[in-house]
C-alpha cells in the first residue's frame, strides 16, 4: 500500500496551453506548404498516427517556445 504510483498527465491543453499537433502542423505547412494537401491525404489513406509521426520527424518544437499552464504544474509539484 505504501508504493507510490506514477502520475500520467496529458500534455495538450493540460500541461501546455495549446495543442502540439496544431503547433507542429502549422510549422510544417509554413516550412513545406505542399503539406497542406498531404496531411489530409495521409489522414484518409494511412491514418492520423502516420501523419502525426511524419510531421514530428520533420519539425522540432523547443520547450521554451511553449506556453505552460503554470498553476497546474505548481499543483502537480
N, C-alpha and C positions, 0 to 999 in steps of 0.2 A: 504493500500500500504506500510505502514511502518513496517509491520510484517516481522520478519526475518524467513526465511525458513531454515530448517536443510540441511546440505550438506552430501550426502551419497557418500562414496569413496570406490572403490573396494580394497580389501586387497592384493590379489595375483598379483604380478607384478606391483602394483601401489604404495602402501604404503610399502610393503616389496618386496625385490628384487627377491624372489623365490616364489614357489607355495606351499601352505600349504598341499595340497593333496599329492604332491610328498614327502614333508618332512615327513608327518605322515605315508604314505605307506612305505617309506624306514625304518623308526623307527620300525614299527610293523613287517616288514619282518626280520629285524635284531634280534628282540626280539622273534618272533614266526615265524620261516622260513616257516612253512606249509601254512602261509597266502599267499605265492606267488601263490598257487593254489586256495585258497579260494576267493581271490579278483576277479579274472576273473569269477569264478563260480557265486559269488554274483552279479557281473555286468550283467551277462547273465540271471540269474534267478530272481533276486529281484530288479535290477536296481542300478544305481550309488548312489542315495540318501541313500539307505540302507547301502551299504558298507562304504560310507564316514562317516555315523553316527556311524557305528560299530567301525571303526578304531579310530574315535575321542573319543569314550568311552574307548578305550584301551591304548591310547597314549596321553601323555601330552607334549606340546611344551612350553618351557619357553620363554617369550617375549624377554628376554635378549640374547637368542641364535639366534635370527633372525637378518638378515641384512636389514636395513631400507633405504629407498630412502630419505635421509636427505634433499636434496634440495626441493623435492616435499612437504615434511612435513613442511619445513620452509615457502614455498609458501602458504600452507593451513592456516598457522597461520596468 
